[in-house]
Amino acid sequence: MSGTSLDGIDAALIETDGYSYVKPLEFITRSFDEAQRARIRSAFGSRERDIVVEGIVTAAHINILREAGWSADVIGFHGQTIFHAPEDGLTIQLGDGAAMASALGIPVVNDFRSADVAAGGQGAPLAPLYHQARALSSDADLPCAILNIGGVANVTWLDGVDVLAFDTGPGNALMDDWAQKRLDCPYDADDALAAAGTPIEDMLSEWLGHDYFAAEPPKSLDRDEWDIADFGHVAKDMSEISDEDGAATLLEFTARSIAASTRFMSEPPKRWYVCGGGRHNGALMARLSRELPIEPVETLGWNGDATEAECFAYLAVRSLLGEPLSLPSTTNVAKPITGGVLNKV
C-alpha cells in the first residue's frame, strides 16, 4: 500500500479466508526517497496515466516484496492513487499488476476501485469490510469508529450489524504540503509547527463551508480537493501567514472535519480507534481527544501502520472468491459488488 501522503510503501503478510478469519503475520515499511516522492507527486491531479511514474511505483513495490522474501498465494497491489473523481466515473491508481506478477512469480490482484466506480459507486473507502472483520474478532467496544488518517481521513462506523463508511475530509495531505512548501520537509517533524501556531478562523470557516461536509455519506474525496494556495484568500501575500499559524490552521481543519463526521452516525461511537500515519501526530491526536474518545488501534492488538496494507491483502482474497469489496453503505454503490483484476503468472 502506498497512500496519498507519499510517506512510503507498507507491505503486510496475512493469513485469511477472506471472511472472518484474519491472522496478521509480518509487516515491513520503506520510505520513498526524495526523488521518487517528487516524481510521483508530479503526477497527482492528472487524468492521464503517467507510464514513467507507473514504472517507478511498480518497481518500488516489487523491490519491497523481494526484500521481504515472503511466499504467498496472492498479492493485493493497490497502486498509487493520483486522481479520484467518482462523479466523473474516474479513479486512477498507477501500478502494473501484470509486471509485478511476472517479476515475483505470484498472482497479483490490482485495480480494486474501478468496478465500483463503473457501477456508480464512490470507489472509496475500501477498508470497511476489513475493519469489520477485524473489529468483530477483537474486543472492540461497539458501536465504534475505525478512523484511518492518511493523506485523506476516512471512518468506518460499526455496531456489529451495520457498517457505514466515508471520507471525513483531509488527513495529513495539507499539513504535509505546507511543511514541504515552507520547510522543504515531507512533514511537520515532532508536530512543532502546528503546536506553536494559532488557527486562522476565516480560513477555517471558508473551508468548512464546503458542500462536501453537508453531503450525506457514503462519499469520498480526492486528495487535492483543497489546496494550501487557498490561503491566498485571506492574505494577499502568503508571507503574511507564519509557518506556525498555517500549520495550526491545517491541523484544526483536519480535526474539526473528523469530529463533525459524528453527525452522520446513527449512534455516537463509544470508542474511536485510530490507525494510519496521522495517529503519530501528537498535536493532532491531542486535539481530537478534546472532542472524541480516541485511542490507537493498538489497544485492540492491531498494528495501526499495517492496517491498510493488510486490508488489500484481505481484499485480494475476497476478489478471488468473487465476494463483495464494497457495499451501498460504504461506497454508495447500488448493490454489493466485487472488484479487482487478477494478473496470473
RAVENFEN-V451399 format. One record per residue. N is the residue number from 1. SS is DSSP state (a for helix, b for strand, c for the rest). OMEGA is omega in radians with two decimals (* if undefined). BURIAL is b if it has 24 or more other C-alpha atoms within 12 Angstrom, else e. Layout:
# RAVENFEN-V451399
n = <N/N>
ss = <SS/SS>
omega = <OMEGA/OMEGA>
burial = <BURIAL/BURIAL>
This chain:
# RAVENFEN-V451399
n = <1/2/3/4/5/6/7/8/9/10/11/12/13/14/15/16/17/18/19/20/21/22/23/24/25/26/27/28/29/30/31/32/33/34/35/36/37/38/39/40/41/42/43/44/45/46/47/48/49/50/51/52/53/54/55/56/57/58/59/60/61/62/63/64/65/66/67/68/69/70/71/72/73/74/75/76/77/78/79/80/81/82/83/84/85/86/87/88/89/90/91/92/93/94/95/96/97/98/99/100/101/102/103/104/105/106/107/108/109/110/111/112/113/114/115/116/117/118/119/120/121/122/123/124/125/126/127/128/129/130/131/132/133/134/135/136/137/138/139/140/141/142/143/144/145/146/147/148/149/150/151/152/153/154/155/156/157/158/159/160/161/162/163/164/165/166/167/168/169/170/171/172/173/174/175/176/177/178/179/180/181/182/183/184/185/186/187/188/189/190/191/192/193/194/195/196/197/198/199/200/201/202/203/204/205/206/207/208/209/210/211/212/213/214/215/216/217/218/219/220/221/222/223/224/225/226/227/228/229/230/231/232/233/234/235/236/237/238/239/240/241/242/243/244/245/246/247/248/249/250/251/252/253/254/255/256/257/258/259/260/261/262/263/264/265/266/267/268/269/270/271/272/273/274/275/276/277/278/279/280/281/282/283/284/285/286/287/288/289/290/291/292/293/294/295/296/297/298/299/300/301/302/303/304/305/306/307/308/309/310/311/312/313/314/315/316/317/318/319/320/321/322/323/324/325/326/327/328/329/330/331/332/333/334/335/336/337/338/339/340/341/342/343/344/345>
ss = <c/b/c/c/c/c/c/b/b/b/b/b/b/b/b/b/c/c/c/c/c/b/b/b/b/b/b/b/b/b/b/c/c/a/a/a/a/a/a/a/a/c/c/c/c/c/c/c/c/c/a/a/a/a/a/a/a/a/a/a/a/a/a/a/a/a/a/a/c/c/c/c/c/c/b/b/c/c/c/b/b/b/b/b/b/a/a/a/c/b/b/b/b/b/c/c/a/a/a/a/a/a/a/a/c/c/c/b/b/b/c/c/c/a/a/a/a/a/c/c/c/c/c/c/c/c/c/a/a/a/a/a/a/a/a/a/c/c/c/c/c/c/c/b/b/b/b/b/b/c/c/b/b/b/b/b/b/b/c/c/c/c/b/b/b/b/b/b/b/b/c/c/a/a/a/a/a/a/a/a/a/a/a/c/c/c/c/c/a/a/a/a/a/a/a/a/c/c/c/c/a/a/a/a/a/a/a/a/c/c/a/a/a/a/c/c/c/c/c/c/c/c/a/a/a/c/c/a/a/a/a/a/a/c/c/c/c/a/a/a/c/c/a/a/a/a/a/a/a/a/a/a/a/a/a/a/a/a/a/a/a/a/a/a/c/c/c/c/c/c/b/b/b/b/b/c/a/a/a/a/c/a/a/a/a/a/a/a/a/c/c/c/c/b/b/b/a/a/a/a/c/c/c/c/c/c/a/a/a/a/a/a/a/a/a/a/a/a/a/a/a/c/c/c/c/b/c/a/a/a/a/c/c/c/c/c/b/c/c/c/b/b/b/c/c>
omega = <3.01/-3.06/-3.09/3.04/3.07/3.08/3.10/-3.08/3.03/3.09/-3.10/3.04/3.13/2.97/-3.06/3.00/-3.11/3.14/-3.05/-3.12/3.08/3.09/3.06/-3.09/-3.10/-3.12/2.99/3.09/3.12/3.14/2.92/2.98/-3.02/-3.14/3.10/-3.09/-3.11/-3.11/3.11/3.14/-3.11/-3.14/-3.12/3.10/-3.12/3.07/-3.14/3.09/3.07/-3.02/3.13/3.12/3.10/3.09/3.11/-3.13/-3.11/-3.12/-3.14/3.11/3.08/-3.09/-3.12/3.12/3.03/3.11/-3.13/3.10/-3.10/2.93/-3.08/3.10/-3.10/3.08/2.97/-3.04/-3.10/-3.04/-3.06/3.08/3.06/-3.12/-3.12/3.12/-3.08/3.11/3.06/-3.12/-3.03/2.95/-3.05/3.00/3.14/3.12/-3.06/-3.11/3.14/3.12/3.12/3.13/3.14/-3.08/-3.02/3.14/3.14/3.09/-3.09/2.96/3.08/-3.14/-3.05/-2.92/-2.96/-3.10/3.13/3.14/3.13/3.12/3.09/3.12/3.14/-3.13/-3.11/-0.18/-3.14/-3.13/-2.98/-3.12/3.04/3.08/-3.12/3.14/-3.12/-3.07/-3.08/3.07/3.10/3.10/-3.14/3.14/-3.04/-0.10/-3.12/3.04/2.98/-3.08/3.06/3.12/3.02/3.05/2.96/3.10/3.06/-3.08/2.98/3.10/-3.06/3.03/-3.12/3.10/-3.11/3.07/3.08/-3.12/3.10/3.00/-3.13/-3.06/-3.13/3.00/-3.14/-2.89/-3.08/3.11/3.13/3.12/3.14/3.12/3.13/-3.10/-3.02/-3.03/-3.02/3.10/-3.10/3.12/-3.12/-3.07/3.13/3.10/-3.01/-3.10/-3.06/-3.10/-3.08/-3.04/3.09/-3.13/3.09/-2.98/3.12/3.14/3.14/3.13/3.14/-3.10/-3.09/3.05/-3.14/-3.11/-3.08/-3.03/3.09/-3.09/3.11/3.05/0.07/-3.13/-3.12/-3.00/2.88/3.13/-3.01/3.09/3.03/-3.06/3.12/3.07/3.11/3.07/3.10/3.10/-3.10/3.12/-3.14/3.12/-3.09/3.13/3.09/-3.13/-3.11/3.08/-3.07/-3.11/3.08/-3.14/3.14/3.13/-3.11/3.07/-3.14/3.10/3.10/-3.09/-3.10/-3.14/3.07/-3.11/-3.10/-3.11/-3.14/-3.07/-3.10/-3.09/-3.06/3.09/-3.13/3.10/3.03/3.12/2.96/3.13/-2.96/3.05/-3.13/-3.07/-3.10/-3.13/3.06/3.12/-3.05/-3.13/3.12/-3.14/3.10/3.12/3.14/-3.09/3.07/-3.09/-3.01/3.08/-3.03/2.98/-3.14/-3.12/3.08/3.09/3.06/-3.09/3.11/2.95/-3.06/3.06/-3.03/-2.91/-3.10/3.10/3.08/-3.13/-3.06/2.94/3.12/-3.12/3.08/3.12/3.09/3.10/3.10/-3.13/-3.09/-3.12/-3.12/2.98/-3.11/-3.07/3.05/-3.09/3.13/3.13/-3.12/3.02/-3.01/3.14/3.10/-3.03/3.05/-3.10/-3.13/3.12/-3.11/3.05/-3.09/-3.14/*>
burial = <b/b/b/b/b/b/b/b/b/b/b/b/b/b/b/b/e/b/b/e/e/b/b/b/e/b/b/b/b/b/e/b/e/e/e/b/b/e/e/b/b/e/b/b/b/b/e/e/b/b/e/e/b/b/b/b/b/b/b/b/b/b/e/b/b/e/e/e/e/e/e/b/b/b/b/b/b/b/b/b/b/b/b/b/b/b/e/e/e/b/b/b/b/b/b/b/b/b/b/b/b/e/e/b/e/b/b/b/b/b/b/b/b/b/b/b/b/b/b/b/b/b/b/b/b/b/b/b/b/b/b/b/b/b/b/b/e/b/e/b/b/b/b/b/b/b/b/b/b/b/b/b/b/b/b/b/b/b/b/b/e/b/b/b/b/b/b/b/b/b/b/b/b/b/b/b/b/b/b/b/e/b/e/e/e/b/b/b/e/e/b/e/b/b/b/e/e/e/b/b/e/e/b/b/e/e/b/b/e/e/e/b/b/e/e/e/b/b/b/b/b/b/b/b/b/b/e/b/e/b/b/e/e/e/e/e/e/e/e/e/b/b/b/b/b/b/b/b/b/b/b/b/b/b/b/b/b/b/b/b/b/b/e/b/b/e/e/b/b/e/b/b/b/b/b/b/b/b/b/b/b/e/b/b/b/e/b/b/e/e/e/b/b/b/b/b/b/b/e/b/e/b/b/b/b/b/b/b/b/b/b/b/b/b/b/b/b/b/b/b/e/e/e/b/b/b/b/b/b/b/b/b/b/e/e/e/b/b/b/b/b/b/b/e/e>
